[in-house]
Amino acid sequence: MATEPQKSKTKGAIVAGCLAPHPPHLVYAENPPQNEPRSECGWETLRWAYESMRNELSTIDHDVLVILSPHWRTYVGTHILATPHLKSLSVDPVFPHLFRYSYDIKVDVELAETIHAVCQEKNIPTKLMQNPDFRVDYGTIVTGHMINPLWNKPIVCLSANSVSAYYNLDRMQALMMELGAATKEAIEKSGRKAILLASHSLSHRHFTSENEIPEDMSKEHITNHSLYLWDMKMINLMKAGKSKEMVDLIPDFTEQTIAETESGGLTWMMQAMDYPTYPAKVHGYGTVIGTGNVVASWAPKSSHSAPTAHSTQSGVQSGVQLGTK
Amino acid sequence: MAQNKSSNTIIKGFVLPGLVQPLLSPDANPGYRKIRTAFEKVREEIERSQADLILIYSTMWPSILGHQIQAMPEPEWNLVDEEFHELGTIHYKLKIDSEFAECYNKHALKRGLHSRTIAHHGFPIDTGSVVALKLINPENRIPAVIVSSNIYSDRAETVVLGKAAVSALKEQGKRAVAVIISTLSNRLHADFIDPKDDKINSLKDQEWNLKILEFLEKGRLEDVAQLSRQIQREARVKKVSNFKPFWWLSAVMGAHNRYTGQIYEYQPIYGTGSAVIGLTPALNASRDLEFDEDAPEYYTGERNVLSLSSESMADFSSQQNSGNFDGSTEMENEDNENI
């Protein structure tokens, strides 16, 4: 069901972009009321990084979060959530013992339809997802929760097209640049102030077994040193404001580290933000079952203002104390 | 020649595609309807088989932490396919043999695999398994068990996973039909099509599909299994480390070519090569033309290594061909010896 388009709008803008990985372990470790399993602790460096990023985003006025998620994997075009309200239970298919999360999500259907329309004009294959029984992927939910655990902002979610598996990483780059430009144009047309979220890790080689206590941090580390070196290379480019150089490296980086950049989220976001030349704010880096994850944001100075009614702490404001049973 | 030993536990094997069109939009293309009809023939065969269990290995259920085995007694959900969501919602309520799932897990662990059972309300059972069970077992007359496909595993783990299923069947004295959920070529069209215009995505995919069908029609299951790496290179989009379902099926049914093959149907579904195929243990074998790989009983390899090319993997073996960890020998699946 589409919402009524507004008659006149000011030009919208992308007010920030975030690299916001989605390991379900982070939500598990936060113990929010939405998630059924309980933890003792775990992955604090990444959770505190998210806390820092939430604090930053609380100073940026925004209307909507636009997410590109690798765990809504589509092979025929890019799909866009376009159902106003989605409420269900998300159970992680790989870590069901850690993530069984009751979600209640509002979708900005008007913006979704605008992105779809702009993509159609540019011959980018897209399809709107309008089935009310659809279960939102856990990548979207984890990133959405860690950014905004109160879910008091609507989202738009884009699927990750598997173009890199069908063709190669260069073709992925090309598609994501087209999609990023179209997303930016649609946001400007919509009048929205949007935060983009690229929901993925960096290096992505998992451990293939799990400890008896999943949150046993004495066992957590990067899978191997070469992955770490590559992750640091990318992060240093972020910190240096060399986003174009970083994006140019993505095919090599992805190939060398089995990185989740394969989904295209970072390329899409950097293109939509016209390749920022200012440094990213790197809130933190940590590993989850061997994968490398950075929490980082790009926000032009003009975006920052007084704090808004944005949830800044995941567990506390959800009624559960952070990091404790 | 005596009937092979595995026929005591596996009555028949089936290869079934997992896309939703035959269930949700069978009349959108005459080929979809033919696949649907083929599923119905399989349903009739399974009903006649007096099987105790439908044992499923699904390529559409990827796992990372070893293998997962569905053990929820009656999982129920409204499933919407993430790709073809516009075709509608599938309500399912399945009947799972939880006891067998636990037994299967026990034998997988005993054989050195990393595995576990899954029994959570709302767990996302993969579309392929749901579509297949809705079509071949609509009344839940026979309980099922579903096992995942680990994205990192290669041949040794997959073969051992199959043998663990046989061990569990023997322990419980059950007879099963074995099902793999997989297309042949798996390349979907990259753009939206009118279903009326569906066709196999490429001529190369079509040629490889026909080669696989030719082998299976002659009952040459193990030959196809041992061609899996080449099939992965030639006719599969590289979503996972390798093309594994025929490794599992041959390990479960017996690693040889002594089968009667039946191609119920072969049609394109959104570009993929979707075939419904049956394999029945037979007295006479096709010629064994392609056998050159060994048949491990236990997995002792190192999983935490970066993926290697299949060529470099061939240079070493991390497999233990026979014997328990305590040094005793126990060949629970002796099918190769009967060839």
Interface residues (C-beta under 8 A of the other chain):
Chain A: W72 R73 T74 Y75 V76 G77 H79 L89 S90 V91 P93 V94 F95 P96 H97 R100 P125 K127 M129 Q130 N131 D133 F134 R135 D137 S159 S162 V163 A165 Y166 R205 H206 F207 T208 S209 E210 T223 N224 I258
Chain B: W61 P62 S63 I64 L65 G66 N78 V80 E82 E83 H85 E86 G88 T89 H114 I118 H120 H121 G122 F123 P124 N150 Y152 R187 L188 H189 A190 D191 F192 V237 K238 K239 Y270 R303 N304 L306 S307
